[in-house]
Amino acid sequence: MEFRLLPGISGPSDLKKLTLEQLDELAAEIRFAICDQVSKTGGHLAPNLGVVELTIAMHYVFDFGHDRLLFDVGHQCYPHKLLTGRHHMLGKLRQRGGMAGFPEPNESPFDLFSVGHAGTAISTAVGMARGDELAGDHPSESNPEGRRVVSLIGDASIVNGLAMEGLNNAGTLKRQFLVVLNDNGMSIAKPQGAVAQYFDRVRLSDTYTGFRKAAKELAKHLPGGGLAADLYHRLGEASKAVLAEDAWFEKFGLLTVGPIDGHDIPTLVEFFNEAKRFERPMVLHVKTVKGKGYEFAEGNATQFHSPPAFNVMPDEGDDQELVSSGCRVELRKSGRSFTAAYSDAMAMIMEKDPKAVACTAAMPDAHRHHPDSREMARPRVGHGDL
């Protein structure tokens, strides 16, 4: 692919010079750059492919050289790094002198904390929001240029205990505070538990499919005296159309909007512009596809969550260097991983002791067993959300 826009992005100020139509072209370039590099060095692929448009829209609306952006989880930061002047570091991804695989303050002032997995963003954001209030640097009618706070939550990290604590504290704020819930229906593997089931119901519910309902029709159904009813008049028309009634986050005191399409840049920009001006805590529920843009990653988001280097072999007659569909992908063999060694040791223990139980944090497919112990081990292996 010929890069026409990405090399000219030395920071978010360059991004803001582009038209909305050009942002889709930039998204394709970012997606190609990430996939091409990860195919050579390994890295987190599917999580980053899924947040390209979402990250572009956030940087297009907010000024994260001044505002606050917190990641949860950190492995969704590649597009953010490419938009903040680090395209030249991508060629040494996760190598000395190259781009770190997670947010890294020593690399850029746009990375506020060195974070990986997970659950810390909301609590940290609440602390920063409180600090800005004490310093008189929070947004208000008298100070429209105050620092805004955004936390991006992904890959099921919302179910962390610390995330629950953060939501509990966020609901007490009386200022702008935005939680962007990147809901791709996945953790590292398929998430388990009641919260995951709740989000599955929300994504599939007919309540949310009428994206452009008339605001006055929705107002008729708002529960009297509830948070949504109390704050309804403060919302813009777009947010009113997808205001989530009696949503789970409302119990914490956070108004909830969505779900909306996380790959529709104009819609995302519209909603972020509204959320930027909203002076109460809000959750924007965004639905994305993990591995978006490459058929092999979308179809096997677990395997391509964080793959080693791999080879893409286009169908016969296709001369593209890297194609999104109609191709075969082979992971390159490397040395034995710690995970493989640990899994083999666990399988040996489970062969000898029927009471042994293995629990894994949403990564069952990464655990490799001896062929003769595979069936014995599987029934006793459980997994949960990241």
C-alpha positions as CSV (number, residue, x, y, z in Angstrom):
1,M,0.0,0.0,0.0
2,E,1.2,3.5,-0.8
3,F,0.9,5.7,2.3
4,R,-0.5,9.1,1.3
5,L,-1.6,10.4,4.7
6,L,0.0,8.6,7.6
7,P,3.6,9.9,7.0
8,G,2.2,13.4,7.3
9,I,0.8,12.8,10.8
10,S,3.4,14.1,13.2
11,G,0.8,14.7,15.9
12,P,-3.0,15.1,16.4
13,S,-2.9,18.7,15.1
14,D,-2.1,17.3,11.7
15,L,-5.0,14.9,12.0
16,K,-7.4,17.7,12.6
17,K,-6.4,19.3,9.2
18,L,-8.0,16.3,7.4
19,T,-11.6,16.1,6.2
20,L,-13.9,13.5,7.5
21,E,-13.7,11.7,4.1
22,Q,-9.9,11.5,4.4
23,L,-10.1,9.9,7.8
24,D,-11.4,6.7,6.4
25,E,-8.4,6.6,4.0
26,L,-6.1,7.2,7.0
27,A,-7.8,4.4,8.9
28,A,-7.0,2.0,6.1
29,E,-3.4,3.1,6.1
30,I,-3.0,2.7,9.8
31,R,-4.7,-0.7,9.7
32,F,-2.3,-1.9,6.9
33,A,0.8,-0.5,8.7
34,I,0.0,-2.3,11.9
35,C,-0.8,-5.6,10.2
36,D,2.3,-5.4,8.0
37,Q,4.6,-4.8,11.0
38,V,3.0,-7.4,13.3
39,S,3.4,-9.9,10.5
40,K,7.2,-9.3,10.7
41,T,7.8,-9.0,14.4
42,G,4.7,-10.3,16.2
43,G,2.6,-8.1,18.5
44,H,-1.0,-7.3,19.4
45,L,-2.9,-7.4,16.2
46,A,-6.7,-8.0,16.5
47,P,-7.2,-5.6,19.5
48,N,-5.5,-2.7,17.6
49,L,-7.3,-3.4,14.3
50,G,-10.6,-3.0,16.1
51,V,-10.0,0.4,17.6
52,V,-8.6,2.3,14.5
53,E,-11.6,4.4,13.7
54,L,-12.4,4.9,17.4
55,T,-8.9,6.2,18.2
56,I,-9.0,8.5,15.1
57,A,-12.3,10.0,16.2
58,M,-11.1,10.6,19.8
59,H,-8.0,12.4,18.7
60,Y,-10.0,14.3,16.1
61,V,-12.3,15.8,18.7
62,F,-10.2,16.0,21.9
63,D,-6.8,17.6,22.5
64,F,-4.9,14.9,24.4
65,G,-1.8,17.1,24.6
66,H,-4.0,19.0,27.1
67,D,-6.8,16.6,27.9
68,R,-6.4,13.2,29.6
69,L,-6.5,9.8,27.8
70,L,-6.2,6.7,29.9
71,F,-6.0,3.2,28.4
72,D,-7.5,0.0,29.8
73,V,-6.1,-2.2,28.3
74,G,-2.7,-0.9,27.1
75,H,-2.4,-3.3,24.2
76,Q,-5.0,-1.3,22.2
77,C,-2.6,1.7,21.9
78,Y,-0.9,1.1,18.4
79,P,-3.2,3.5,16.5
80,H,-2.9,6.1,19.3
81,K,0.9,5.9,18.9
82,L,0.8,6.3,15.2
83,L,-1.4,9.4,15.5
84,T,1.0,10.9,18.1
85,G,4.1,11.1,16.0
86,R,5.5,7.6,16.3
87,H,5.1,6.2,12.9
88,H,8.9,6.2,12.5
89,M,9.2,3.9,15.5
90,L,6.9,1.2,14.2
91,G,9.6,-0.6,12.3
92,K,11.2,-1.7,15.6
93,L,7.9,-2.6,17.4
94,R,8.7,-4.0,20.8
95,Q,12.5,-3.7,20.2
96,R,15.2,-1.5,21.6
97,G,14.8,2.0,20.1
98,G,11.4,1.2,18.7
99,M,7.8,1.5,19.7
100,A,6.8,-0.1,22.9
101,G,3.8,-2.5,22.8
102,F,2.0,-0.6,25.6
103,P,1.7,3.1,26.6
104,E,5.1,4.4,27.7
105,P,5.5,7.9,29.2
106,N,9.3,7.8,28.4
107,E,8.3,7.5,24.7
108,S,5.7,10.4,24.5
109,P,3.9,12.9,26.6
110,F,0.7,11.6,25.1
111,D,1.2,8.3,27.2
112,L,0.3,9.2,30.7
113,F,1.1,5.9,32.4
114,S,2.9,2.7,31.6
115,V,0.0,0.2,31.6
116,G,-0.7,-3.2,30.3
117,H,-3.4,-5.4,31.8
118,A,-5.8,-4.1,33.2
119,G,-8.6,-2.5,35.3
120,T,-6.8,0.7,36.3
121,A,-8.0,3.4,33.8
122,I,-11.3,4.5,35.4
123,S,-9.8,4.8,38.9
124,T,-6.8,6.7,37.6
125,A,-9.0,8.9,35.5
126,V,-11.1,9.7,38.6
127,G,-8.0,10.7,40.5
128,M,-6.9,13.0,37.6
129,A,-10.3,14.5,37.4
130,R,-10.3,15.3,41.1
131,G,-6.8,16.7,40.9
132,D,-7.9,19.0,38.0
133,E,-10.9,20.2,40.0
134,L,-8.6,21.1,43.0
135,A,-6.3,23.0,40.6
136,G,-9.3,24.8,39.0
137,D,-8.3,23.2,35.7
138,H,-11.5,21.3,34.9
139,P,-14.0,22.3,32.1
140,S,-17.0,24.4,33.1
141,E,-19.0,27.3,31.7
142,S,-16.4,29.7,33.1
143,N,-13.5,27.6,32.0
144,P,-14.4,25.9,28.7
145,E,-10.7,25.1,28.0
146,G,-10.3,23.0,31.2
147,R,-8.8,19.5,30.9
148,R,-11.2,16.8,29.9
149,V,-10.8,13.2,30.9
150,V,-11.4,10.1,28.8
151,S,-10.8,6.5,29.6
152,L,-10.9,3.8,26.9
153,I,-12.0,0.4,28.2
154,G,-11.6,-2.7,26.1
155,D,-11.2,-6.4,25.9
156,A,-13.6,-7.1,28.8
157,S,-11.4,-5.2,31.4
158,I,-14.6,-3.5,32.7
159,V,-15.3,-6.6,34.9
160,N,-12.1,-6.0,37.0
161,G,-12.8,-5.3,40.6
162,L,-10.7,-2.1,40.4
163,A,-12.9,-1.0,37.4
164,M,-16.0,-1.4,39.6
165,E,-14.3,0.7,42.3
166,G,-13.6,3.3,39.6
167,L,-17.2,3.4,38.4
168,N,-18.4,3.7,42.0
169,N,-16.2,6.8,42.5
170,A,-16.8,8.2,39.0
171,G,-20.6,8.5,39.7
172,T,-19.9,11.1,42.4
173,L,-18.2,13.5,40.0
174,K,-20.1,16.7,39.0
175,R,-18.0,17.5,35.9
176,Q,-17.2,16.1,32.5
177,F,-15.9,12.5,32.6
178,L,-16.2,10.1,29.7
179,V,-15.8,6.3,29.8
180,V,-15.6,4.8,26.3
181,L,-16.6,1.2,26.5
182,N,-15.1,-0.6,23.5
183,D,-17.3,-3.6,23.3
184,N,-16.1,-6.1,20.8
185,G,-17.8,-9.2,22.4
186,M,-14.4,-10.6,23.3
187,S,-11.8,-10.6,26.0
188,I,-8.6,-12.4,24.8
189,A,-10.9,-15.4,24.2
190,K,-14.7,-15.4,24.4
191,P,-15.6,-13.8,27.8
192,Q,-17.6,-15.6,30.4
193,G,-19.9,-14.4,33.2
194,A,-22.9,-12.3,33.9
195,V,-21.5,-9.0,32.7
196,A,-20.6,-10.5,29.4
197,Q,-24.1,-11.9,29.0
198,Y,-25.6,-8.5,29.8
199,F,-23.6,-6.9,27.0
200,D,-24.5,-9.6,24.6
201,R,-28.2,-8.9,25.3
202,V,-27.6,-5.1,24.9
203,R,-25.9,-5.6,21.5
204,L,-28.7,-7.8,20.2
205,S,-31.7,-5.9,21.7
206,D,-34.1,-4.3,19.4
207,T,-34.2,-1.3,21.8
208,Y,-31.0,-0.1,20.3
209,T,-31.4,-0.8,16.7
210,G,-33.4,2.3,15.9
211,F,-30.4,4.6,15.8
212,R,-32.3,7.7,14.7
213,K,-35.5,7.5,16.8
214,A,-37.1,10.9,17.4
215,A,-35.9,12.2,20.7
216,K,-39.4,13.1,21.9
217,E,-40.5,9.5,21.4
218,L,-37.7,8.2,23.6
219,A,-38.4,10.9,26.2
220,K,-41.9,9.3,26.8
221,H,-40.3,6.1,28.1
222,L,-37.7,7.6,30.4
223,P,-38.3,6.6,34.1
224,G,-39.4,9.6,36.1
225,G,-36.8,10.9,38.5
226,G,-34.1,8.7,37.1
227,L,-30.6,9.9,36.2
228,A,-31.5,9.7,32.5
229,A,-34.7,11.8,32.9
230,D,-32.9,14.3,35.1
231,L,-30.1,14.9,32.5
232,Y,-32.0,14.3,29.3
233,H,-32.4,18.0,28.5
234,R,-28.6,18.4,28.6
235,L,-27.9,16.0,25.8
236,G,-27.5,16.7,22.1
237,E,-29.9,15.3,19.6
238,A,-27.6,12.5,18.5
239,S,-27.1,11.2,22.1
240,K,-30.8,11.4,22.9
241,A,-31.5,9.1,20.0
242,V,-29.5,6.2,21.6
243,L,-29.8,7.0,25.3
244,A,-29.8,3.7,27.1
245,E,-32.8,3.5,29.5
246,D,-32.2,1.9,32.9
247,A,-28.7,0.9,31.8
248,W,-26.3,-1.0,34.2
249,F,-23.9,2.0,34.4
250,E,-26.8,4.3,35.5
251,K,-26.8,2.5,38.8
252,F,-23.3,3.9,39.4
253,G,-24.5,7.4,38.5
254,L,-23.1,7.5,34.9
255,L,-25.4,8.3,32.0
256,T,-25.1,5.7,29.3
257,V,-25.4,6.3,25.6
258,G,-25.2,3.5,22.9
259,P,-24.2,1.1,21.6
260,I,-23.1,2.9,18.5
261,D,-21.0,1.7,15.5
262,G,-17.3,2.0,16.5
263,H,-16.2,2.0,12.8
264,D,-18.4,4.9,11.6
265,I,-16.1,7.9,12.0
266,P,-18.6,10.7,11.3
267,T,-21.0,9.2,13.9
268,L,-18.2,8.8,16.4
269,V,-17.0,12.4,15.8
270,E,-20.6,13.6,16.4
271,F,-21.0,11.8,19.6
272,F,-17.5,12.8,21.0
273,N,-18.3,16.4,20.2
274,E,-21.4,16.1,22.4
275,A,-19.6,14.1,25.1
276,K,-16.9,16.8,25.2
277,R,-19.4,19.4,26.3
278,F,-21.4,17.2,28.7
279,E,-20.7,18.2,32.3
280,R,-21.6,15.0,34.0
281,P,-20.0,11.5,34.0
282,M,-21.0,9.5,30.9
283,V,-20.4,6.1,29.4
284,L,-20.3,5.9,25.6
285,H,-21.0,2.2,24.6
286,V,-19.2,1.5,21.3
287,K,-19.6,-1.7,19.4
288,T,-16.5,-2.8,17.4
289,V,-15.2,-5.9,15.6
290,K,-12.0,-7.3,17.0
291,G,-9.5,-7.8,14.1
292,K,-11.5,-5.4,11.8
293,G,-10.4,-5.1,8.2
294,Y,-8.5,-8.5,7.8
295,E,-10.6,-11.5,7.3
296,F,-8.1,-13.9,8.9
297,A,-8.0,-11.7,12.1
298,E,-11.7,-11.2,12.3
299,G,-12.4,-14.9,11.9
300,N,-9.9,-16.0,14.5
301,A,-9.5,-13.0,16.9
302,T,-8.2,-15.2,19.7
303,Q,-5.3,-16.6,17.7
304,F,-4.5,-13.2,16.3
305,H,-4.9,-11.4,19.5
306,S,-1.1,-11.4,20.0
307,P,0.4,-13.6,17.3
308,P,4.1,-14.3,16.6
309,A,5.3,-13.2,13.1
310,F,3.3,-14.7,10.4
311,N,3.3,-15.1,6.6
312,V,0.3,-14.0,4.4
313,M,0.0,-15.9,1.2
314,P,-2.4,-14.4,-1.3
315,D,-4.5,-16.6,-3.5
316,E,-2.9,-17.4,-6.8
317,G,-2.9,-14.5,-9.2
318,D,-3.2,-11.9,-6.3
319,D,0.1,-9.9,-6.3
320,Q,-0.8,-7.7,-3.3
321,E,1.8,-7.7,-0.5
322,L,-0.8,-8.0,2.2
323,V,-4.5,-8.7,1.5
324,S,-7.5,-8.5,3.8
325,S,-9.3,-11.6,2.5
326,G,-8.9,-14.5,0.1
327,C,-5.5,-15.5,1.6
328,R,-3.8,-18.1,3.7
329,V,-1.9,-17.2,6.9
330,E,0.8,-19.3,8.5
331,L,2.3,-18.4,11.9
332,R,6.1,-18.7,11.9
333,K,7.5,-21.2,14.2
334,S,9.6,-19.9,17.1
335,G,11.2,-21.3,20.3
336,R,9.1,-22.9,23.0
337,S,7.2,-20.3,24.9
338,F,6.9,-20.0,28.7
339,T,3.2,-20.5,28.3
340,A,3.7,-23.7,26.5
341,A,6.1,-25.0,29.1
342,Y,3.8,-24.1,31.9
343,S,0.8,-25.7,30.2
344,D,2.7,-28.9,29.6
345,A,3.8,-29.0,33.2
346,M,0.2,-28.4,34.4
347,A,-1.1,-31.2,32.1
348,M,1.4,-33.6,33.6
349,I,0.3,-32.7,37.1
350,M,-3.4,-33.1,36.1
351,E,-2.6,-36.6,34.8
352,K,-1.4,-37.6,38.2
353,D,-3.8,-35.7,40.4
354,P,-7.5,-35.7,39.4
355,K,-8.2,-33.0,42.0
356,A,-5.9,-30.5,40.2
357,V,-7.8,-27.6,38.5
358,A,-6.5,-25.0,36.1
359,C,-8.0,-21.5,35.8
360,T,-6.9,-19.1,33.1
361,A,-7.7,-15.4,32.7
362,A,-9.5,-15.5,29.3
363,M,-6.6,-17.3,27.5
364,P,-7.6,-21.0,27.2
365,D,-6.4,-21.3,23.6
366,A,-2.9,-20.3,24.5
367,H,-2.5,-23.3,26.8
368,R,-1.1,-26.3,25.0
369,H,-1.5,-29.8,26.4
370,H,0.2,-33.1,25.7
371,P,-1.9,-35.1,23.2
372,D,-2.5,-37.9,25.5
373,S,-3.7,-35.7,28.3
374,R,-5.8,-33.2,26.2
375,E,-9.2,-34.7,26.8
376,M,-8.5,-35.3,30.5
377,A,-7.4,-31.8,31.1
378,R,-10.0,-29.8,29.2
379,P,-13.0,-30.5,31.4
380,R,-11.2,-29.0,34.3
381,V,-9.9,-25.9,32.6
382,G,-12.0,-22.8,33.1
383,H,-11.6,-19.2,31.9
384,G,-13.0,-15.8,32.8
385,D,-12.7,-12.3,31.7
386,L,-9.5,-10.4,31.5
